[in-house]
């Protein structure tokens, strides 16, 4: 039995942030964050999925964002 609705998903890369490192001769270094997503990558992937579904003659009914990552340090339940 085939379903009436389609579903699809995509993965977006982690976001980054800049932090000063070093004591003498401080430098800025880029780090990946487990709590952020690269929003440019996310938006491009979402648009690509919309266009793929549209080219197949489908309409997007719902988008459900599901996230995974880390909580703030020191937050424990």
C-alpha positions in Angstrom: 0.0 0.0 0.0 1.5 3.3 -1.0 0.9 6.3 1.2 -0.9 9.4 0.2 1.8 11.7 1.5 5.6 12.0 0.9 8.2 12.9 3.4 11.8 13.9 2.9 14.6 15.1 5.1 18.0 16.7 4.9 21.1 17.4 7.1 22.6 20.8 7.6 26.2 21.4 8.8 27.1 22.8 12.2 27.4 26.5 12.7 30.6 28.2 13.8 31.6 31.0 16.1 34.8 33.0 16.5 36.7 33.1 19.8 39.9 34.7 20.9 42.5 32.1 21.8 46.0 32.4 23.4 47.3 34.6 26.2 50.2 36.3 24.4 49.6 37.2 20.8 45.9 36.5 20.9 44.4 35.1 17.7 40.8 34.6 16.6 39.9 31.0 15.9 36.8 29.5 14.4 35.0 26.7 16.4 32.1 24.4 15.5 29.1 24.6 17.8 27.0 21.6 18.7 24.1 24.0 19.5 24.0 26.0 16.2 23.2 25.1 12.6 24.7 26.8 9.6 21.6 28.8 8.6 22.8 29.4 5.0 23.2 25.7 4.5 19.8 25.0 6.1 18.0 27.6 4.0 19.6 26.3 0.8 18.8 22.7 1.6 15.2 23.6 2.4 14.8 25.5 -0.8 16.3 22.6 -2.8 13.7 20.2 -1.2 10.8 22.5 -2.0 11.9 22.8 -5.6 12.4 19.0 -5.9 8.9 18.4 -4.6 7.4 21.1 -6.8 9.1 19.7 -9.9 7.4 16.4 -9.1 4.0 18.1 -8.9 3.7 18.0 -5.2 2.8 20.8 -2.8 4.5 21.2 0.6 1.9 20.9 3.3 4.0 21.0 6.4 7.6 21.5 7.5 8.6 20.1 10.9 12.1 21.1 12.1 13.7 18.5 14.2 16.9 19.5 16.0 19.6 17.6 17.8 22.5 19.0 19.8 23.8 20.0 23.2 22.3 22.1 25.9 24.0 25.0 27.6 26.9 24.0 29.9 25.7 23.8 33.5 22.1 23.0 32.6 21.2 19.6 33.9 17.9 17.9 34.6 
